[in-house]
């Protein structure tokens, strides 16, 4: 077995990716997720709407639940499924390039970002703000070890090893409203 294959098999992120893509690899599961965007649903109602049996729907739900794409609420024998929006949105994080940089203890996030990417900084309202990363202009936010910070990139300092998720806000449809105008 190659060193790469061995590393992939023991990497927890690799396991998460396998669960995620396995879960998304079925037309029935994609349809389940699409229906759940409209709100939580009883598993038997979901099965009926998709034209599949309840046991088949339950198997699909187990896979989606293992990938943490849905939540299941159990009320006695009743199972209600709900979309896990956070993990749906975070699924795309898998495709972000990863870089490792070294900075001195007490170094800022801005210093780290400048080592990892080409960043353009502008002074806006008295604060240094990153307005583009690797040529991509936009509004950026970040998480450090899974927690959003309210600090500016030049004010956030590191005292220990951390993982930063540098995110460009993209226009993602949160709600689609179809407006029908009645004829008078």
C-alpha positions as CSV (number, residue, x, y, z in Angstrom):
1,X,0.0,0.0,0.0
2,X,1.4,3.4,-0.9
3,X,2.1,6.0,1.8
4,X,-0.7,8.2,0.3
5,X,-3.3,5.5,0.4
6,X,-2.3,4.6,4.0
7,X,-2.6,8.3,5.0
8,X,-6.0,8.6,3.3
9,X,-7.4,5.6,5.1
10,X,-6.5,7.0,8.6
11,X,-7.5,10.7,7.9
12,X,-10.8,11.7,9.6
13,X,-11.4,14.3,6.9
14,X,-11.1,11.6,4.3
15,X,-13.8,9.6,6.1
16,X,-16.0,12.7,6.3
17,X,-15.6,13.2,2.6
18,X,-16.5,9.6,1.9
19,X,-19.7,9.9,4.0
20,X,-20.6,13.1,2.3
21,X,-20.1,12.1,-1.3
22,X,-21.7,8.7,-0.6
23,X,-24.7,10.4,0.8
24,X,-25.0,12.7,-2.1
25,X,-24.5,9.9,-4.6
26,X,-28.1,8.9,-4.8
27,X,-30.9,10.5,-6.7
28,X,-33.4,9.5,-4.0
29,X,-31.3,11.1,-1.2
30,X,-30.9,14.2,-3.3
31,X,-34.7,14.4,-3.7
32,X,-35.1,13.8,0.1
33,X,-32.7,16.8,0.8
34,X,-34.6,18.9,-1.7
35,X,-37.9,18.2,-0.1
36,X,-36.5,18.9,3.4
37,X,-35.4,22.4,2.3
38,X,-39.1,23.2,2.6
39,X,-39.2,22.1,6.3
40,X,-39.2,19.1,8.5
41,X,-41.1,16.0,7.4
42,X,-42.3,12.8,8.8
43,X,-40.3,9.9,7.2
44,X,-43.5,8.2,5.9
45,X,-44.7,11.4,4.3
46,X,-41.4,11.8,2.6
47,X,-41.5,8.2,1.4
48,X,-45.0,8.7,0.0
49,X,-44.0,11.9,-1.9
50,X,-40.9,10.2,-3.4
51,X,-42.8,7.1,-4.3
52,X,-40.6,4.8,-2.2
53,X,-41.3,2.5,0.7
54,X,-40.8,3.6,4.3
55,X,-38.0,1.0,4.9
56,X,-36.2,2.3,1.8
57,X,-36.7,5.9,2.9
58,X,-35.4,4.9,6.4
59,X,-32.2,3.4,4.9
60,X,-31.6,6.6,2.8
61,X,-32.3,8.7,6.0
62,X,-29.7,6.7,7.9
63,X,-27.1,7.5,5.3
64,X,-27.9,11.2,5.3
65,X,-27.9,11.2,9.0
66,X,-24.4,9.5,9.1
67,X,-23.1,12.2,6.8
68,X,-24.7,14.8,9.2
69,X,-26.8,16.3,6.4
70,X,-30.0,15.8,8.3
71,X,-31.3,15.6,11.9
72,X,-33.8,13.0,13.1
73,X,-36.3,13.7,15.9
74,X,-38.0,10.6,17.4
75,X,-41.4,10.9,19.0
76,X,-42.2,7.3,20.1
77,X,-42.5,5.5,16.7
78,X,-42.7,8.7,14.7
79,X,-39.5,9.9,13.0
80,X,-39.3,13.4,11.7
81,X,-36.4,14.5,9.5
82,X,-35.0,18.0,9.3
83,X,-32.2,19.5,7.1
84,X,-28.9,20.2,8.8
85,X,-28.3,23.5,7.0
86,X,-24.9,24.2,8.6
87,X,-23.4,20.9,7.2
88,X,-25.1,21.4,3.8
89,X,-23.4,24.8,3.5
90,X,-20.1,23.5,4.9
91,X,-19.9,20.6,2.4
92,X,-18.2,22.9,-0.1
93,X,-15.4,23.5,2.4
94,X,-13.9,20.2,1.2
95,X,-12.8,21.9,-2.1
96,X,-10.9,24.7,-0.5
97,X,-7.1,24.5,-1.0
98,X,-5.2,24.0,2.2
99,X,-1.9,25.7,3.1
100,X,0.3,25.5,6.1
101,X,2.2,28.6,7.2
102,X,4.4,29.4,10.2
103,X,4.3,32.7,12.2
104,X,5.7,33.9,15.5
105,X,3.7,33.5,18.6
106,X,1.5,36.6,18.9
107,X,1.5,37.0,15.1
108,X,-1.7,38.3,13.4
109,X,-4.1,36.6,11.1
110,X,-3.2,39.2,8.5
111,X,0.5,38.1,8.7
112,X,-0.6,34.5,8.2
113,X,-2.9,35.2,5.3
114,X,-0.2,37.2,3.5
115,X,2.0,34.1,3.7
116,X,-0.8,31.8,2.4
117,X,-2.2,34.0,-0.4
118,X,-2.0,37.3,-2.3
119,X,-4.1,39.6,-0.3
120,X,-5.1,43.2,-1.1
121,X,-5.6,45.4,2.0
122,X,-7.4,48.7,2.1
123,X,-8.0,51.0,4.9
124,X,-11.8,51.3,5.3
125,X,-13.2,53.4,8.1
126,X,-9.9,53.4,10.0
127,X,-9.4,49.6,9.8
128,X,-7.3,47.5,7.5
129,X,-9.6,45.2,5.6
130,X,-8.8,42.5,3.0
131,X,-10.7,43.4,-0.1
132,X,-9.4,40.6,-2.4
133,X,-7.7,37.2,-1.9
134,X,-5.7,35.8,-4.9
135,X,-7.4,38.3,-7.1
136,X,-10.9,37.5,-6.0
137,X,-12.6,40.6,-4.8
138,X,-15.4,40.4,-2.2
139,X,-16.4,40.4,1.4
140,X,-14.5,37.9,3.6
141,X,-15.1,36.4,7.0
142,X,-13.2,33.8,9.0
143,X,-13.5,31.1,11.6
144,X,-10.6,30.0,13.8
145,X,-11.0,26.4,15.0
146,X,-14.6,26.4,14.0
147,X,-15.5,29.7,15.8
148,X,-16.3,33.0,14.0
149,X,-14.4,36.0,15.3
150,X,-15.5,39.6,15.4
151,X,-11.9,40.8,15.4
152,X,-10.3,42.5,12.4
153,X,-7.6,40.4,10.7
154,X,-4.9,42.7,12.0
155,X,-6.2,42.4,15.6
156,X,-6.6,38.7,15.8
157,X,-3.4,37.1,17.2
158,X,-2.3,33.5,17.6
159,X,-0.9,31.9,20.7
160,X,-1.2,28.3,19.6
161,X,-1.6,26.2,16.4
162,X,-5.0,26.8,14.8
163,X,-7.0,26.2,11.7
164,X,-8.4,29.2,9.9
165,X,-11.3,28.9,7.5
166,X,-11.1,32.0,5.3
167,X,-14.5,32.4,3.6
168,X,-15.6,34.6,0.8
169,X,-19.3,35.4,1.2
170,X,-21.1,34.3,-2.0
171,X,-24.7,35.0,-2.9
172,X,-26.4,31.7,-2.0
173,X,-30.1,31.4,-2.3
174,X,-31.5,31.2,1.3
175,X,-35.1,31.3,0.2
176,X,-36.7,31.1,-3.2
177,X,-40.1,32.8,-3.3
178,X,-42.3,32.3,-6.4
179,X,-44.7,35.2,-6.5
180,X,-47.9,34.7,-8.5
181,X,-50.0,37.8,-9.2
182,X,-53.7,37.2,-9.4
183,X,-55.7,38.5,-12.4
184,X,-58.4,40.9,-11.3
